[in-house]
Amino acid sequence: METRRFRVSGRAVGRIVTLSGDRLLTVRPTDVSRRGLGFIAKEPLPHGGQFWFEIDEARLRVEVIHCHSHLGIENMYHCGIFTRDPDIDLEQVFAQLGLLEEALQADGF
C-alpha cells in the first residue's frame, strides 16, 4: 500500500537570522513537519538557540533542537529547528509557498 507524503523542493533556500537581525546564514531545507524543519548548513548552530527562519516572504521565530556534523558531507551540518507557536504549521507554510513536492511512499518506509 502507498501513502502520499511530501518532501521539500530542491529549490527551497532559507535563511537563519539572529533575533536582533545581525547574523545571516543560508540553509538548505531537507524535510519539514507541522512543527519542525531539518536543514543543511555550513556552520553549526547552538542547541537551544533562538533565531528567525526566513524563506521567501515567511519569517518565523524558531529554536534549534539539534545540530551535528553531516555524516555524508564534510564541513556541513545537519540541523533541526522547531517553532513553539501552536498557530504555525511549518508544513502548511511550505505548501503555501509552493515548496513541497508530492512523493508516493510505500507504507512502513
N, CA, C and O of each residue as an XYZ file, in Angstrom:
436
protein
N       0.838     -1.182      0.000
C       0.000      0.000      0.000
C       0.885      1.248      0.000
O       1.936      1.268      0.642
N       0.463      2.280     -0.715
C       1.230      3.521     -0.781
C       0.475      4.648     -0.113
O      -0.756      4.681     -0.132
N       1.210      5.570      0.476
C       0.609      6.753      1.068
C       1.235      7.982      0.422
O       2.348      7.922     -0.101
N       0.517      9.084      0.463
C       1.047     10.328     -0.079
C       1.857     11.021      0.998
O       1.394     11.202      2.124
N       3.059     11.403      0.645
C       3.924     12.157      1.538
C       4.475     13.323      0.742
O       4.408     13.334     -0.487
N       5.015     14.294      1.436
C       5.564     15.464      0.767
C       6.997     15.668      1.202
O       7.358     15.411      2.350
N       7.811     16.135      0.266
C       9.201     16.444      0.584
C       9.462     17.886      0.161
O       8.754     18.446     -0.676
N      10.485     18.465      0.754
C      10.832     19.852      0.449
C      11.437     19.915     -0.944
O      12.269     19.081     -1.302
N      11.030     20.884     -1.717
C      11.542     21.095     -3.067
C      13.040     21.370     -3.024
O      13.526     22.036     -2.111
N      13.771     20.858     -4.010
C      15.206     21.100     -4.107
C      15.554     22.560     -4.330
O      16.703     22.955     -4.129
N      14.589     23.369     -4.742
C      14.858     24.787     -4.970
C      14.679     25.637     -3.714
O      14.936     26.841     -3.745
N      14.243     25.027     -2.609
C      13.998     25.771     -1.371
C      15.326     26.196     -0.727
O      16.211     25.372     -0.497
N      15.441     27.469     -0.448
C      16.601     28.016      0.255
C      16.072     28.950      1.332
O      15.244     29.819      1.060
N      16.554     28.765      2.552
C      16.120     29.603      3.661
C      17.288     30.347      4.279
O      18.438     30.186      3.869
N      16.969     31.166      5.275
C      17.984     31.934      5.979
C      17.726     31.857      7.474
O      16.578     31.857      7.919
N      18.800     31.791      8.238
C      18.735     31.863      9.688
C      19.321     33.210     10.085
O      20.430     33.554      9.676
N      18.577     33.971     10.883
C      18.990     35.310     11.298
C      18.836     35.404     12.805
O      17.872     34.880     13.364
N      19.790     36.075     13.479
C      19.656     36.273     14.929
C      18.402     37.092     15.204
O      17.907     37.799     14.325
N      17.897     36.995     16.418
C      16.697     37.748     16.768
C      16.920     39.240     16.651
O      15.978     39.995     16.413
N      18.177     39.676     16.819
C      18.484     41.103     16.673
C      18.720     41.474     15.205
O      18.896     42.649     14.880
N      18.723     40.472     14.321
C      18.871     40.723     12.888
C      20.311     40.846     12.426
O      20.553     41.287     11.303
N      21.286     40.466     13.267
C      22.695     40.661     12.947
C      23.304     39.632     12.009
O      24.065     39.996     11.113
N      22.990     38.364     12.194
C      23.705     37.299     11.506
C      22.813     36.616     10.486
O      21.644     36.333     10.751
N      23.368     36.359      9.336
C      22.610     35.707      8.280
C      23.354     34.448      7.850
O      24.542     34.503      7.532
N      22.661     33.321      7.841
C      23.227     32.040      7.432
C      22.252     31.401      6.448
O      21.093     31.162      6.788
N      22.711     31.125      5.242
C      21.867     30.473      4.247
C      21.819     28.980      4.545
O      22.848     28.372      4.840
N      20.633     28.388      4.469
C      20.449     26.966      4.759
C      19.618     26.320      3.657
O      18.858     26.989      2.958
N      19.779     25.009      3.519
C      19.028     24.241      2.528
C      18.075     23.295      3.274
O      18.524     22.286      3.817
N      16.765     23.601      3.313
C      15.807     22.713      3.978
C      15.800     21.326      3.342
O      15.893     21.185      2.122
N      15.688     20.300      4.198
C      15.672     18.926      3.703
C      14.350     18.221      3.995
O      13.900     17.397      3.199
N      13.731     18.533      5.116
C      12.457     17.916      5.460
C      11.692     18.849      6.384
O      12.274     19.672      7.090
N      10.378     18.699      6.361
C       9.538     19.585      7.156
C       8.378     18.786      7.732
O       7.863     17.864      7.101
N       7.981     19.157      8.938
C       6.787     18.597      9.565
C       5.956     19.770     10.075
O       6.302     20.929      9.845
N       4.885     19.472     10.753
C       3.993     20.522     11.215
C       4.712     21.534     12.101
O       4.499     22.738     11.956
N       5.558     21.065     13.015
C       6.218     21.975     13.948
C       7.727     22.076     13.751
O       8.354     22.942     14.362
N       8.336     21.221     12.919
C       9.788     21.207     12.808
C      10.304     21.211     11.382
O       9.574     20.944     10.428
N      11.596     21.525     11.270
C      12.246     21.608      9.968
C      13.684     21.132     10.111
O      14.381     21.524     11.046
N      14.127     20.291      9.188
C      15.523     19.884      9.120
C      16.190     20.608      7.963
O      15.550     20.874      6.946
N      17.480     20.931      8.108
C      18.187     21.607      7.032
C      19.681     21.341      7.111
O      20.186     20.859      8.125
N      20.379     21.660      6.032
C      21.828     21.549      5.936
C      22.398     22.969      5.963
O      21.885     23.867      5.296
N      23.469     23.158      6.747
C      24.091     24.479      6.870
C      25.606     24.344      6.845
O      26.147     23.268      7.100
N      26.290     25.448      6.534
C      27.755     25.458      6.503
C      28.364     25.744      7.859
O      29.577     25.620      8.029
N      27.542     26.128      8.832
C      28.016     26.425     10.179
C      27.101     25.760     11.190
O      25.904     25.617     10.943
N      27.654     25.348     12.337
C      26.800     24.773     13.375
C      26.038     25.879     14.107
O      26.503     27.014     14.207
N      24.884     25.527     14.604
C      24.090     26.441     15.423
C      23.976     25.862     16.831
O      23.934     24.642     16.987
N      23.924     26.708     17.857
C      23.881     26.207     19.236
C      22.529     25.600     19.595
O      21.476     26.147     19.269
N      22.586     24.447     20.278
C      21.371     23.801     20.771
C      20.639     24.783     21.688
O      21.245     25.370     22.584
N      19.352     24.956     21.464
C      18.548     25.863     22.275
C      18.561     27.303     21.788
O      17.812     28.140     22.294
N      19.418     27.598     20.798
C      19.469     28.955     20.265
C      18.168     29.332     19.584
O      17.540     28.500     18.929
N      17.764     30.578     19.736
C      16.546     31.057     19.089
C      16.914     32.026     17.980
O      17.768     32.897     18.148
N      16.248     31.853     16.836
C      16.563     32.616     15.633
C      15.279     32.919     14.874
O      14.205     32.421     15.211
N      15.412     33.743     13.847
C      14.379     33.900     12.828
C      14.749     32.961     11.692
O      15.908     32.901     11.283
N      13.771     32.232     11.185
C      13.944     31.447      9.972
C      13.145     32.161      8.895
O      11.944     32.383      9.050
N      13.812     32.521      7.801
C      13.167     33.225      6.703
C      13.222     32.368      5.448
O      14.258     31.797      5.109
N      12.098     32.291      4.776
C      12.053     31.615      3.488
C      10.984     32.314      2.653
O       9.834     32.451      3.073
N      11.386     32.751      1.471
C      10.522     33.600      0.650
C      10.026     34.756      1.525
O      10.836     35.444      2.147
N       8.695     34.982      1.582
C       8.202     36.096      2.385
C       7.870     35.708      3.825
O       7.449     36.560      4.606
N       8.051     34.444      4.188
C       7.753     33.989      5.545
C       8.926     34.257      6.490
O      10.087     34.075      6.124
N       8.602     34.693      7.714
C       9.606     34.908      8.764
C       9.039     34.341     10.051
O       8.019     34.813     10.553
N       9.720     33.303     10.594
C       9.203     32.567     11.737
C      10.248     32.481     12.839
O      11.429     32.268     12.567
N       9.813     32.646     14.078
C      10.727     32.501     15.217
C      10.852     31.013     15.547
O       9.852     30.318     15.727
N      12.104     30.533     15.621
C      12.355     29.104     15.815
C      13.444     28.877     16.861
O      14.175     29.793     17.236
N      13.527     27.636     17.316
C      14.553     27.223     18.275
C      15.301     26.016     17.717
O      14.688     25.124     17.130
N      16.613     25.980     17.893
C      17.443     24.870     17.419
C      17.297     23.702     18.393
O      17.501     23.867     19.596
N      16.945     22.521     17.876
C      16.825     21.342     18.725
C      18.005     20.389     18.553
O      18.271     19.573     19.436
N      18.708     20.482     17.440
C      19.945     19.710     17.263
C      20.737     20.285     16.099
O      20.174     20.902     15.195
N      22.031     20.080     16.131
C      22.891     20.474     15.018
C      24.169     19.652     15.131
O      24.949     19.830     16.067
N      24.381     18.753     14.175
C      25.501     17.815     14.199
C      26.237     17.829     12.865
O      25.670     18.214     11.842
N      27.480     17.415     12.876
C      28.221     17.254     11.625
C      27.436     16.330     10.710
O      26.921     15.300     11.145
N      27.348     16.701      9.453
C      26.635     15.883      8.467
C      27.496     14.662      8.173
O      28.677     14.797      7.855
N      26.916     13.480      8.276
C      27.689     12.252      8.108
C      28.202     12.049      6.690
O      29.225     11.393      6.493
N      27.502     12.604      5.695
C      27.893     12.348      4.320
C      28.571     13.504      3.613
O      29.078     13.330      2.505
N      28.595     14.682      4.225
C      29.165     15.849      3.560
C      30.127     16.547      4.524
O      29.717     17.052      5.569
N      31.387     16.569      4.165
C      32.413     17.170      5.016
C      32.188     18.679      5.160
O      31.807     19.351      4.201
N      32.424     19.197      6.353
C      32.297     20.623      6.679
C      30.876     21.165      6.503
O      30.688     22.355      6.252
N      29.882     20.289      6.635
C      28.485     20.703      6.599
C      27.802     20.142      7.843
O      28.284     19.191      8.458
N      26.666     20.752      8.202
C      25.957     20.372      9.421
C      24.494     20.101      9.111
O      23.873     20.795      8.306
N      23.957     19.080      9.765
C      22.537     18.780      9.665
C      21.894     19.280     10.951
O      22.248     18.833     12.043
N      20.953     20.203     10.822
C      20.342     20.840     11.982
C      18.833     20.669     11.945
O      18.241     20.418     10.895
N      18.232     20.809     13.107
C      16.785     20.772     13.215
C      16.308     21.941     14.052
O      16.913     22.285     15.068
N      15.223     22.542     13.616
C      14.611     23.636     14.357
C      13.127     23.339     14.524
O      12.559     22.534     13.787
N      12.507     23.995     15.500
C      11.066     23.873     15.624
C      10.495     25.190     16.115
O      11.212     26.040     16.643
N       9.209     25.341     15.933
C       8.513     26.523     16.409
C       7.660     26.141     17.607
O       6.993     25.106     17.603
N       7.684     26.973     18.620
C       6.847     26.731     19.796
C       5.446     27.314     19.611
O       4.565     27.082     20.439
N       5.241     28.058     18.548
C       3.955     28.697     18.301
C       2.959     27.671     17.758
O       3.112     27.211     16.627
N       1.939     27.304     18.544
C       0.996     26.278     18.090
C       0.145     26.720     16.904
O      -0.502     25.887     16.270
N       0.134     28.010     16.594
C      -0.647     28.505     15.466
C       0.095     28.402     14.140
O      -0.487     28.647     13.084
N       1.372     28.044     14.186
C       2.166     27.935     12.962
C       2.327     26.466     12.592
O       2.759     25.652     13.409
N       1.980     26.141     11.367
C       2.158     24.806     10.813
C       3.205     24.946      9.705
O       2.895     25.419      8.612
N       4.447     24.533      9.989
C       5.536     24.720      9.021
C       5.268     24.004      7.702
O       5.601     24.521      6.635
N       4.674     22.831      7.768
C       4.368     22.107      6.538
C       3.386     22.914      5.687
O       3.525     22.972      4.465
N       2.404     23.529      6.324
C       1.437     24.359      5.611
C       2.112     25.609      5.031
O       1.794     26.026      3.917
N       3.042     26.205      5.786
C       3.795     27.366      5.284
C       4.523     26.984      3.993
O       4.451     27.706      2.999
N       5.227     25.842      4.014
C       5.965     25.399      2.827
C       5.010     25.097      1.675
O       5.318     25.400      0.523
N       3.851     24.503      1.976
C       2.871     24.204      0.931
C       2.356     25.501      0.303
O       2.248     25.591     -0.920
N       2.040     26.499      1.120
C       1.533     27.770      0.603
C       2.576     28.488     -0.250
O       2.225     29.215     -1.179
N       3.859     28.289      0.062
C       4.928     28.902     -0.720
C       5.270     28.092     -1.967
O       6.113     28.506     -2.762
N       4.619     26.940     -2.143
C       4.890     26.087     -3.300
C       6.212     25.356     -3.202
O       6.837     25.057     -4.220
N       6.650     25.061     -1.964
C       7.962     24.446     -1.757
C       7.883     22.984     -1.323
O       8.850     22.446     -0.783
N       6.742     22.340     -1.554
C       6.620     20.909     -1.272
C       6.361     20.162     -2.565
O       5.668     20.653     -3.456
N       6.926     18.969     -2.654
C       6.723     18.098     -3.801
C       6.096     16.812     -3.301
O       6.545     16.241     -2.307
N       5.068     16.359     -3.984
C       4.395     15.133     -3.582
C       5.225     13.935     -4.005
O       5.790     13.907     -5.099
N       5.291     12.951     -3.129
C       6.007     11.706     -3.429
C       5.207     10.547     -2.872
O       4.751     10.605     -1.730
N       5.028      9.500     -3.653
C       4.358      8.306     -3.144
C       5.377      7.491     -2.373
O       6.526      7.355     -2.793
N       4.949      6.951     -1.245
C       5.857      6.183     -0.405
C       5.135      4.928      0.056
O       3.975      4.987      0.464
N       5.814      3.804     -0.008
C       5.232      2.563      0.472
C       5.093      2.630      1.981
O       5.988      3.126      2.666
N       3.974      2.133      2.510
C       3.775      2.137      3.963
C       4.901      1.373      4.648
O       5.376      0.351      4.153
N       5.304      1.885      5.775
C       6.363      1.237      6.529
C       7.760      1.669      6.151
O       8.729      1.187      6.739
N       7.895      2.561      5.191
C       9.219      3.019      4.762
C       9.299      4.521      4.815
O      10.339      5.095      4.490
